[in-house]
Amino acid sequence: QKEVEQNSGPLSVPEGAIASLNCTYSDRGSQSFFWYRQYSGKSPELIMSIYSNGDKEDGRFTAQLNKASQYVSLLIRDSQPSDSATYLCAVNIRNNDMRFGAGTRLTVKP
Amino acid sequence: DTAVSQTPKYLVTQMGNDKSIKCEQNLGHDTMYWYKQDSKKFLKIMFSYNNKELIINETVPNRFSPKSPDKAHLNLHINSLELGDSAVYFCASSQTGDGPQHFGDGTRLSIL
């Protein structure tokens, strides 16, 4: 089983819709969780951090964490064409050791 | 001011050569990392260092040797380059071992 798994996509949504990205992880002891956005040819850019169960909102982005189900998700409300990118789920499986999912490519169509 | 800077941005070289990539961070972070992103865009950890000390060596061939002269710098030296080493290499840093990481712009390594 891979350490961090994401829906490989690609995911396509119309402008203004909600995009939903999902991630599961295998190490039950993991404590910190992140979503990164990566535009083609660019470096990963941090969007959200989440450390405890529940929802965390930041502008149009909401991260959700369920440690019992080992599940992390990212919702993007009012999706914009500029949100089109690859979204990477990242999990710190132990200190100084972050593992990434394979990424989900999102396309927002005008 | 660039927070995590890598040089060079592009590296084109022949099989068998030795090359180095430099990384510097001005964020005052204690932990630095090297990642490899292959053609399928999968980002895989190679090494992590905390305050100049090696913490993680993720089954990387010993042709790859990281060096951290101080906690603001983590360089990567690669010996006897192989075709399979072609990838984008990212340096990153974080304040704590479980905190978010900030990435450099990457070094695209192409082996001819």
Interface residues (C-beta under 8 A of the other chain):
Chain A: Q31 S32 F34 Q38 K42 S43 P44 E45 L46 S49 T86 L88 A90 N92 N95 N96 D97 M98 R99 F100 A102 G103
Chain B: T31 Y33 K40 K41 F42 L43 K44 I45 S48 N50 I55 I56 F90 G97 D98 G99 P100 Q101 H102 F103 G104 D105 G106
